[in-house]
Amino acid sequence: MITLVLAMAENGVIGRDGQIPWRIPEDMKRFKALTIGKPVVMGRKTWDSLPRRPLVDRTNIVVTRQPGWRAEGAVPAASLEEAFAKTQGADVMVIGGGEIYRAALPHADRIDLTEVHGAFDGDAHFEFERSDWRETAREMHATPDGLTYSYVTLSRK
Ligand SMILES: NC(=O)c1ccc[n+]([C@@H]2O[C@H](COP(=O)([O-])OP(=O)(O)OC[C@H]3O[C@@H](n4cnc5c(N)ncnc54)[C@H](OP(=O)(O)O)[C@@H]3O)[C@@H](O)[C@H]2O)c1
């Protein structure tokens, strides 16, 4: 089972200047709950953007084209295929960023999506064809300062 864990604004923005353009602490908690104990696959730029590396209690698999790239707490992979092979059959959570979501999308069975209800400026984007996916759950929430967002579970049709 391959799952994309993704937070996306209504205009497709997922990142700006190597960071996430909104602050939703509850979504960070949900991210942790969804991924804990599982292998996570990320692009090297997302690894670089993590405030604390590695993500604890998860096997951090980092995809990079740089031969010999190493970092403490990271399992390097030269391709997405190599990254998936390193999960030894466990459920895998693909955690971004844009380049890795695009590469992983054709392989994904499920998307744990946080829809952030607004348009944001950014330099990292993602899009996917909604009609390929069935929505199985949706919950709307708001931050104390009024930013609304929805947790949406999508399964491939
Ligand atoms: N909103 C969200 O849910 C979310 C989640 C994660 C990240 N983000 C944001 O997304 C942004 C980063 O996304 P991004 O698209 O710029 O970068 P990214 O996908 O995190 O990483 C791209 C890097 O991954 C490696 N890579 C990509 N495809 C590869 C392949 N097929 N084979 C081998 N290596 C491959 C390359 O690393 P090398 O250059 O080392 O070769 C490439 O430069 C940041 O702003 C981050 O905050 C948002």
The ligand as a Tripos MOL2 file, in Angstrom:
@<TRIPOS>MOLECULE
LIG
   48    52     1     0     0
SMALL
NO_CHARGES

@<TRIPOS>ATOM
      1 N1          2.4780   20.6640    1.7750 N.am      1 LIG1
      2 C1          3.0380   19.4730    1.9360 C.2       1 LIG1
      3 O1          2.3470   18.4800    2.2850 O.2       1 LIG1
      4 C2          4.4990   19.3060    1.7020 C.ar      1 LIG1
      5 C3          5.1410   18.0940    1.9820 C.ar      1 LIG1
      6 C4          6.5020   17.9890    1.7230 C.ar      1 LIG1
      7 C5          7.1950   19.0590    1.2080 C.ar      1 LIG1
      8 N2          6.5460   20.2180    0.9530 N.ar      1 LIG1
      9 C6          7.2540   21.3710    0.3780 C.3       1 LIG1
     10 O2          7.6570   21.0240   -0.9420 O.3       1 LIG1
     11 C7          8.8380   21.7520   -1.2700 C.3       1 LIG1
     12 C8          9.8910   20.7780   -1.7630 C.3       1 LIG1
     13 O3          9.4000   20.1170   -2.9340 O.3       1 LIG1
     14 P1         10.2730   20.0100   -4.2690 P.3       1 LIG1
     15 O4          9.4020   19.4930   -5.3500 O.co2     1 LIG1
     16 O5         10.9940   21.3100   -4.4950 O.co2     1 LIG1
     17 O6         11.4080   18.9400   -3.8720 O.3       1 LIG1
     18 P2         11.3450   17.4140   -3.3160 P.3       1 LIG1
     19 O7         10.3740   16.6170   -4.1180 O.co2     1 LIG1
     20 O8         11.2370   17.4040   -1.8330 O.co2     1 LIG1
     21 O9         12.8480   16.9470   -3.6250 O.3       1 LIG1
     22 C9         13.3540   17.0120   -4.9420 C.3       1 LIG1
     23 C10        14.6700   16.2940   -4.9610 C.3       1 LIG1
     24 O10        14.4570   14.8990   -4.8130 O.3       1 LIG1
     25 C11        15.3740   14.1820   -5.6330 C.3       1 LIG1
     26 N3         14.6160   13.4770   -6.6710 N.ar      1 LIG1
     27 C12        13.4180   13.8310   -7.1930 C.ar      1 LIG1
     28 N4         13.0050   12.9140   -8.0890 N.ar      1 LIG1
     29 C13        13.9650   11.9630   -8.1260 C.ar      1 LIG1
     30 C14        14.1080   10.7400   -8.8510 C.ar      1 LIG1
     31 N5         13.1690   10.3300   -9.7330 N.pl3     1 LIG1
     32 N6         15.2080    9.9980   -8.6620 N.ar      1 LIG1
     33 C15        16.1590   10.3830   -7.7700 C.ar      1 LIG1
     34 N7         16.0800   11.5480   -7.0440 N.ar      1 LIG1
     35 C16        14.9840   12.3090   -7.2240 C.ar      1 LIG1
     36 C17        16.3260   15.2210   -6.1930 C.3       1 LIG1
     37 O11        17.3230   15.3790   -5.1940 O.3       1 LIG1
     38 P3         18.8380   15.8580   -5.5260 P.3       1 LIG1
     39 O12        18.7220   17.2900   -5.9590 O.co2     1 LIG1
     40 O13        19.5730   15.6540   -4.2390 O.co2     1 LIG1
     41 O14        19.3250   14.9370   -6.6280 O.co2     1 LIG1
     42 C18        15.4310   16.4430   -6.2700 C.3       1 LIG1
     43 O15        16.1520   17.6780   -6.3040 O.3       1 LIG1
     44 C19         9.2350   22.5090   -0.0010 C.3       1 LIG1
     45 O16         8.7220   23.8310   -0.0660 O.3       1 LIG1
     46 C20         8.5200   21.7310    1.1010 C.3       1 LIG1
     47 O17         8.2540   22.5380    2.2400 O.3       1 LIG1
     48 C21         5.2290   20.3640    1.1890 C.ar      1 LIG1
@<TRIPOS>BOND
     1     1     2 1
     2     2     3 2
     3     2     4 1
     4     4     5 ar
     5     4    48 ar
     6     5     6 ar
     7     6     7 ar
     8     7     8 ar
     9     8     9 1
    10     8    48 ar
    11     9    10 1
    12     9    46 1
    13    10    11 1
    14    11    12 1
    15    11    44 1
    16    12    13 1
    17    13    14 1
    18    14    15 2
    19    14    16 1
    20    14    17 1
    21    17    18 1
    22    18    19 2
    23    18    20 1
    24    18    21 1
    25    21    22 1
    26    22    23 1
    27    23    24 1
    28    23    42 1
    29    24    25 1
    30    25    26 1
    31    25    36 1
    32    26    27 ar
    33    26    35 ar
    34    27    28 ar
    35    28    29 ar
    36    29    30 ar
    37    29    35 ar
    38    30    31 1
    39    30    32 ar
    40    32    33 ar
    41    33    34 ar
    42    34    35 ar
    43    36    37 1
    44    36    42 1
    45    37    38 1
    46    38    39 2
    47    38    40 1
    48    38    41 1
    49    42    43 1
    50    44    45 1
    51    44    46 1
    52    46    47 1
@<TRIPOS>SUBSTRUCTURE
     1 LIG1         1 GROUP 0 **** ****
